[in-house]
Amino acid sequence: MAVPFRKVSKTSGRMRRTHYKIEANGTTTCPKCGEAIRPHRVCPKCGSYKGKEVIKKDKAAE
């Protein structure tokens, strides 16, 4: 079994992990209602995708 010859220092380990960070999700605006949504997904507010109504949403329910 492979065993490290020397201990990895705190600096070396942290330098290796500098790119492990959280980034905010990318969002786009719905062309129909202007709501911020994740790309390539149905808008939860109006139910449209690529300009077409995919899910029926009642205006009275909103």
PAMARTI-356887 format. One record per residue: x, y, z of N, C-alpha, C in turn; residue in three letters. Coordinates in steps of 0.1 Angstrom, whole numbers, plus 5000, padded with zeros to 4 digits. Atoms other than C-alpha are relative to their C-alpha. Example, Ala and Ser with C-alpha at 12.3 -4.5 7.8 and 13.67 -1.06 7.14 Angstrom:
BEGIN
<atom><n_x>5009</n_x><n_y>4988</n_y><n_z>5000</n_z><ca_x>5123</ca_x><ca_y>4955</ca_y><ca_z>5078</ca_z><c_x>5009</c_x><c_y>5012</c_y><c_z>5000</c_z><type>ALA</type></atom>
<atom><n_x>4991</n_x><n_y>4989</n_y><n_z>5000</n_z><ca_x>5137</ca_x><ca_y>4989</ca_y><ca_z>5071</ca_z><c_x>4992</c_x><c_y>5011</c_y><c_z>5008</c_z><type>SER</type></atom>
REM end
This chain:
BEGIN
<atom><n_x>5008</n_x><n_y>4988</n_y><n_z>5000</n_z><ca_x>5000</ca_x><ca_y>5000</ca_y><ca_z>5000</ca_z><c_x>5009</c_x><c_y>5012</c_y><c_z>5000</c_z><type>MET</type></atom>
<atom><n_x>4991</n_x><n_y>4988</n_y><n_z>5001</n_z><ca_x>5014</ca_x><ca_y>5034</ca_y><ca_z>4991</ca_z><c_x>4998</c_x><c_y>5009</c_y><c_z>5012</c_z><type>ALA</type></atom>
<atom><n_x>5000</n_x><n_y>4992</n_y><n_z>4989</n_z><ca_x>5023</ca_x><ca_y>5056</ca_y><ca_z>5020</ca_z><c_x>5008</c_x><c_y>5013</c_y><c_z>4997</c_z><type>VAL</type></atom>
<atom><n_x>4992</n_x><n_y>4988</n_y><n_z>5003</n_z><ca_x>5034</ca_x><ca_y>5093</ca_y><ca_z>5017</ca_z><c_x>5013</c_x><c_y>5000</c_y><c_z>5007</c_z><type>PRO</type></atom>
<atom><n_x>4986</n_x><n_y>5000</n_y><n_z>4994</n_z><ca_x>5071</ca_x><ca_y>5097</ca_y><ca_z>5023</ca_z><c_x>5001</c_x><c_y>5011</c_y><c_z>5010</c_z><type>PHE</type></atom>
<atom><n_x>5000</n_x><n_y>4988</n_y><n_z>4990</n_z><ca_x>5066</ca_x><ca_y>5131</ca_y><ca_z>5040</ca_z><c_x>4986</c_x><c_y>5005</c_y><c_z>5002</c_z><type>ARG</type></atom>
<atom><n_x>5013</n_x><n_y>4993</n_y><n_z>4997</n_z><ca_x>5037</ca_x><ca_y>5149</ca_y><ca_z>5056</ca_z><c_x>4998</c_x><c_y>5011</c_y><c_z>4990</c_z><type>LYS</type></atom>
<atom><n_x>5003</n_x><n_y>4989</n_y><n_z>5008</n_z><ca_x>5019</ca_x><ca_y>5173</ca_y><ca_z>5033</ca_z><c_x>4998</c_x><c_y>5012</c_y><c_z>5009</c_z><type>VAL</type></atom>
<atom><n_x>5001</n_x><n_y>4989</n_y><n_z>4991</n_z><ca_x>5023</ca_x><ca_y>5207</ca_y><ca_z>5049</ca_z><c_x>4986</c_x><c_y>5007</c_y><c_z>4998</c_z><type>SER</type></atom>
<atom><n_x>5013</n_x><n_y>4993</n_y><n_z>5000</n_z><ca_x>4992</ca_x><ca_y>5229</ca_y><ca_z>5056</ca_z><c_x>5000</c_x><c_y>5009</c_y><c_z>4988</c_z><type>LYS</type></atom>
<atom><n_x>5000</n_x><n_y>4991</n_y><n_z>5012</n_z><ca_x>5003</ca_x><ca_y>5254</ca_y><ca_z>5029</ca_z><c_x>4998</c_x><c_y>4993</c_y><c_z>4987</c_z><type>THR</type></atom>
<atom><n_x>5001</n_x><n_y>5008</n_y><n_z>5012</n_z><ca_x>5007</ca_x><ca_y>5228</ca_y><ca_z>5002</ca_z><c_x>4986</c_x><c_y>4994</c_y><c_z>4998</c_z><type>SER</type></atom>
<atom><n_x>5014</n_x><n_y>5005</n_y><n_z>5001</n_z><ca_x>4974</ca_x><ca_y>5212</ca_y><ca_z>5010</ca_z><c_x>4990</c_x><c_y>5010</c_y><c_z>4997</c_z><type>GLY</type></atom>
<atom><n_x>5009</n_x><n_y>4989</n_y><n_z>5003</n_z><ca_x>4956</ca_x><ca_y>5245</ca_y><ca_z>5010</ca_z><c_x>5002</c_x><c_y>5006</c_y><c_z>4986</c_z><type>ARG</type></atom>
<atom><n_x>4998</n_x><n_y>4995</n_y><n_z>5014</n_z><ca_x>4972</ca_x><ca_y>5257</ca_y><ca_z>4978</ca_z><c_x>4994</c_x><c_y>4991</c_y><c_z>4990</c_z><type>MET</type></atom>
<atom><n_x>5006</n_x><n_y>5010</n_y><n_z>5009</n_z><ca_x>4960</ca_x><ca_y>5225</ca_y><ca_z>4961</ca_z><c_x>4985</c_x><c_y>5002</c_y><c_z>5000</c_z><type>ARG</type></atom>
<atom><n_x>5015</n_x><n_y>4999</n_y><n_z>4999</n_z><ca_x>4924</ca_x><ca_y>5231</ca_y><ca_z>4973</ca_z><c_x>4995</c_x><c_y>5014</c_y><c_z>4998</c_z><type>ARG</type></atom>
<atom><n_x>5005</n_x><n_y>4986</n_y><n_z>5002</n_z><ca_x>4922</ca_x><ca_y>5268</ca_y><ca_z>4963</ca_z><c_x>4988</c_x><c_y>5001</c_y><c_z>4991</c_z><type>THR</type></atom>
<atom><n_x>5011</n_x><n_y>5000</n_y><n_z>5009</n_z><ca_x>4898</ca_x><ca_y>5260</ca_y><ca_z>4935</ca_z><c_x>4987</c_x><c_y>4993</c_y><c_z>5004</c_z><type>HIS</type></atom>
<atom><n_x>5012</n_x><n_y>5006</n_y><n_z>4994</n_z><ca_x>4873</ca_x><ca_y>5241</ca_y><ca_z>4957</ca_z><c_x>4992</c_x><c_y>5010</c_y><c_z>5007</c_z><type>TYR</type></atom>
<atom><n_x>5008</n_x><n_y>4990</n_y><n_z>4994</n_z><ca_x>4849</ca_x><ca_y>5269</ca_y><ca_z>4963</ca_z><c_x>4986</c_x><c_y>5000</c_y><c_z>4994</c_z><type>LYS</type></atom>
<atom><n_x>5014</n_x><n_y>4999</n_y><n_z>5005</n_z><ca_x>4812</ca_x><ca_y>5275</ca_y><ca_z>4960</ca_z><c_x>4998</c_x><c_y>5012</c_y><c_z>4991</c_z><type>ILE</type></atom>
<atom><n_x>5004</n_x><n_y>4989</n_y><n_z>5009</n_z><ca_x>4799</ca_x><ca_y>5296</ca_y><ca_z>4932</ca_z><c_x>4985</c_x><c_y>5001</c_y><c_z>4999</c_z><type>GLU</type></atom>
<atom><n_x>5015</n_x><n_y>4998</n_y><n_z>5001</n_z><ca_x>4764</ca_x><ca_y>5310</ca_y><ca_z>4927</ca_z><c_x>4995</c_x><c_y>4994</c_y><c_z>4987</c_z><type>ALA</type></atom>
<atom><n_x>5006</n_x><n_y>5006</n_y><n_z>5012</n_z><ca_x>4741</ca_x><ca_y>5293</ca_y><ca_z>4903</ca_z><c_x>4998</c_x><c_y>5010</c_y><c_z>4990</c_z><type>ASN</type></atom>
<atom><n_x>5003</n_x><n_y>4991</n_y><n_z>5011</n_z><ca_x>4738</ca_x><ca_y>5309</ca_y><ca_z>4869</ca_z><c_x>4985</c_x><c_y>5001</c_y><c_z>4998</c_z><type>GLY</type></atom>
<atom><n_x>5014</n_x><n_y>4998</n_y><n_z>5002</n_z><ca_x>4704</ca_x><ca_y>5324</ca_y><ca_z>4862</ca_z><c_x>4998</c_x><c_y>5008</c_y><c_z>4987</c_z><type>THR</type></atom>
<atom><n_x>5005</n_x><n_y>4992</n_y><n_z>5011</n_z><ca_x>4686</ca_x><ca_y>5337</ca_y><ca_z>4832</ca_z><c_x>4986</c_x><c_y>5006</c_y><c_z>5003</c_z><type>THR</type></atom>
<atom><n_x>5014</n_x><n_y>4995</n_y><n_z>4998</n_z><ca_x>4654</ca_x><ca_y>5357</ca_y><ca_z>4829</ca_z><c_x>4990</c_x><c_y>4993</c_y><c_z>4990</c_z><type>THR</type></atom>
<atom><n_x>5011</n_x><n_y>5006</n_y><n_z>5008</n_z><ca_x>4622</ca_x><ca_y>5342</ca_y><ca_z>4816</ca_z><c_x>4995</c_x><c_y>5010</c_y><c_z>4990</c_z><type>CYS</type></atom>
<atom><n_x>5004</n_x><n_y>4991</n_y><n_z>5010</n_z><ca_x>4613</ca_x><ca_y>5358</ca_y><ca_z>4783</ca_z><c_x>4985</c_x><c_y>5004</c_y><c_z>5001</c_z><type>PRO</type></atom>
<atom><n_x>5014</n_x><n_y>4997</n_y><n_z>4999</n_z><ca_x>4576</ca_x><ca_y>5357</ca_y><ca_z>4792</ca_z><c_x>4996</c_x><c_y>5008</c_y><c_z>5012</c_z><type>LYS</type></atom>
<atom><n_x>5004</n_x><n_y>4993</n_y><n_z>4988</n_z><ca_x>4573</ca_x><ca_y>5369</ca_y><ca_z>4828</ca_z><c_x>5012</c_x><c_y>5008</c_y><c_z>5006</c_z><type>CYS</type></atom>
<atom><n_x>4989</n_x><n_y>4993</n_y><n_z>4995</n_z><ca_x>4608</ca_x><ca_y>5382</ca_y><ca_z>4835</ca_z><c_x>5006</c_x><c_y>4995</c_y><c_z>5013</c_z><type>GLY</type></atom>
<atom><n_x>4995</n_x><n_y>5006</n_y><n_z>4988</n_z><ca_x>4614</ca_x><ca_y>5359</ca_y><ca_z>4865</ca_z><c_x>5014</c_x><c_y>4994</c_y><c_z>4998</c_z><type>GLU</type></atom>
<atom><n_x>4986</n_x><n_y>5006</n_y><n_z>5000</n_z><ca_x>4650</ca_x><ca_y>5348</ca_y><ca_z>4873</ca_z><c_x>4998</c_x><c_y>4985</c_y><c_z>5001</c_z><type>ALA</type></atom>
<atom><n_x>5001</n_x><n_y>5014</n_y><n_z>5000</n_z><ca_x>4652</ca_x><ca_y>5311</ca_y><ca_z>4865</ca_z><c_x>5014</c_x><c_y>4993</c_y><c_z>4996</c_z><type>ILE</type></atom>
<atom><n_x>4988</n_x><n_y>5007</n_y><n_z>5004</n_z><ca_x>4679</ca_x><ca_y>5284</ca_y><ca_z>4861</ca_z><c_x>4999</c_x><c_y>4997</c_y><c_z>4985</c_z><type>ARG</type></atom>
<atom><n_x>5001</n_x><n_y>5003</n_y><n_z>5014</n_z><ca_x>4688</ca_x><ca_y>5278</ca_y><ca_z>4824</ca_z><c_x>4995</c_x><c_y>4986</c_y><c_z>4997</c_z><type>PRO</type></atom>
<atom><n_x>5005</n_x><n_y>5013</n_y><n_z>5005</n_z><ca_x>4671</ca_x><ca_y>5250</ca_y><ca_z>4804</ca_z><c_x>4990</c_x><c_y>4993</c_y><c_z>5010</c_z><type>HIS</type></atom>
<atom><n_x>5010</n_x><n_y>5005</n_y><n_z>4991</n_z><ca_x>4643</ca_x><ca_y>5246</ca_y><ca_z>4829</ca_z><c_x>4987</c_x><c_y>5008</c_y><c_z>4998</c_z><type>ARG</type></atom>
<atom><n_x>5013</n_x><n_y>4994</n_y><n_z>5001</n_z><ca_x>4606</ca_x><ca_y>5253</ca_y><ca_z>4830</ca_z><c_x>4999</c_x><c_y>5011</c_y><c_z>5010</c_z><type>VAL</type></atom>
<atom><n_x>5002</n_x><n_y>4989</n_y><n_z>4991</n_z><ca_x>4597</ca_x><ca_y>5287</ca_y><ca_z>4846</ca_z><c_x>4990</c_x><c_y>4996</c_y><c_z>5011</c_z><type>CYS</type></atom>
<atom><n_x>5010</n_x><n_y>5004</n_y><n_z>4989</n_z><ca_x>4580</ca_x><ca_y>5279</ca_y><ca_z>4880</ca_z><c_x>4989</c_x><c_y>5010</c_y><c_z>5001</c_z><type>PRO</type></atom>
<atom><n_x>5010</n_x><n_y>4990</n_y><n_z>4998</n_z><ca_x>4561</ca_x><ca_y>5311</ca_y><ca_z>4879</ca_z><c_x>4989</c_x><c_y>5000</c_y><c_z>4989</c_z><type>LYS</type></atom>
<atom><n_x>5010</n_x><n_y>5000</n_y><n_z>5011</n_z><ca_x>4544</ca_x><ca_y>5311</ca_y><ca_z>4844</ca_z><c_x>4999</c_x><c_y>4986</c_y><c_z>4993</c_z><type>CYS</type></atom>
<atom><n_x>5001</n_x><n_y>5013</n_y><n_z>5005</n_z><ca_x>4551</ca_x><ca_y>5275</ca_y><ca_z>4834</ca_z><c_x>5004</c_x><c_y>4999</c_y><c_z>4985</c_z><type>GLY</type></atom>
<atom><n_x>4996</n_x><n_y>5000</n_y><n_z>5014</n_z><ca_x>4567</ca_x><ca_y>5283</ca_y><ca_z>4800</ca_z><c_x>5015</c_x><c_y>4995</c_y><c_z>4999</c_z><type>SER</type></atom>
<atom><n_x>4986</n_x><n_y>5004</n_y><n_z>5004</n_z><ca_x>4598</ca_x><ca_y>5269</ca_y><ca_z>4783</ca_z><c_x>5002</c_x><c_y>5002</c_y><c_z>4986</c_z><type>TYR</type></atom>
<atom><n_x>4997</n_x><n_y>4996</n_y><n_z>5013</n_z><ca_x>4613</ca_x><ca_y>5283</ca_y><ca_z>4752</ca_z><c_x>4988</c_x><c_y>5007</c_y><c_z>4993</c_z><type>LYS</type></atom>
<atom><n_x>5011</n_x><n_y>4992</n_y><n_z>5006</n_z><ca_x>4583</ca_x><ca_y>5306</ca_y><ca_z>4747</ca_z><c_x>4987</c_x><c_y>4992</c_y><c_z>4999</c_z><type>GLY</type></atom>
<atom><n_x>5013</n_x><n_y>5008</n_y><n_z>5001</n_z><ca_x>4557</ca_x><ca_y>5278</ca_y><ca_z>4749</ca_z><c_x>4996</c_x><c_y>4996</c_y><c_z>5014</c_z><type>LYS</type></atom>
<atom><n_x>5005</n_x><n_y>5004</n_y><n_z>4987</n_z><ca_x>4534</ca_x><ca_y>5270</ca_y><ca_z>4777</ca_z><c_x>5000</c_x><c_y>4985</c_y><c_z>5002</c_z><type>GLU</type></atom>
<atom><n_x>4998</n_x><n_y>5015</n_y><n_z>4998</n_z><ca_x>4544</ca_x><ca_y>5236</ca_y><ca_z>4791</ca_z><c_x>4991</c_x><c_y>4996</c_y><c_z>5012</c_z><type>VAL</type></atom>
<atom><n_x>5008</n_x><n_y>5004</n_y><n_z>4988</n_z><ca_x>4526</ca_x><ca_y>5236</ca_y><ca_z>4825</ca_z><c_x>4989</c_x><c_y>5011</c_y><c_z>5001</c_z><type>ILE</type></atom>
<atom><n_x>5012</n_x><n_y>4990</n_y><n_z>4998</n_z><ca_x>4491</ca_x><ca_y>5252</ca_y><ca_z>4829</ca_z><c_x>5001</c_x><c_y>5006</c_y><c_z>5013</c_z><type>LYS</type></atom>
<atom><n_x>5000</n_x><n_y>4992</n_y><n_z>4988</n_z><ca_x>4492</ca_x><ca_y>5279</ca_y><ca_z>4854</ca_z><c_x>4987</c_x><c_y>5009</c_y><c_z>5000</c_z><type>LYS</type></atom>
<atom><n_x>5012</n_x><n_y>4991</n_y><n_z>4999</n_z><ca_x>4460</ca_x><ca_y>5297</ca_y><ca_z>4866</ca_z><c_x>5004</c_x><c_y>5014</c_y><c_z>5004</c_z><type>ASP</type></atom>
<atom><n_x>4998</n_x><n_y>4986</n_y><n_z>4996</n_z><ca_x>4460</ca_x><ca_y>5334</ca_y><ca_z>4868</ca_z><c_x>4995</c_x><c_y>5003</c_y><c_z>5014</c_z><type>LYS</type></atom>
<atom><n_x>5006</n_x><n_y>4998</n_y><n_z>4987</n_z><ca_x>4437</ca_x><ca_y>5333</ca_y><ca_z>4898</ca_z><c_x>5009</c_x><c_y>4994</c_y><c_z>5012</c_z><type>ALA</type></atom>
<atom><n_x>4992</n_x><n_y>5007</n_y><n_z>4990</n_z><ca_x>4461</ca_x><ca_y>5310</ca_y><ca_z>4917</ca_z><c_x>5012</c_x><c_y>5009</c_y><c_z>5004</c_z><type>ALA</type></atom>
<atom><n_x>4989</n_x><n_y>4991</n_y><n_z>4997</n_z><ca_x>4489</ca_x><ca_y>5336</ca_y><ca_z>4914</ca_z><c_x>4995</c_x><c_y>5012</c_y><c_z>5007</c_z><type>GLU</type></atom>
REM end
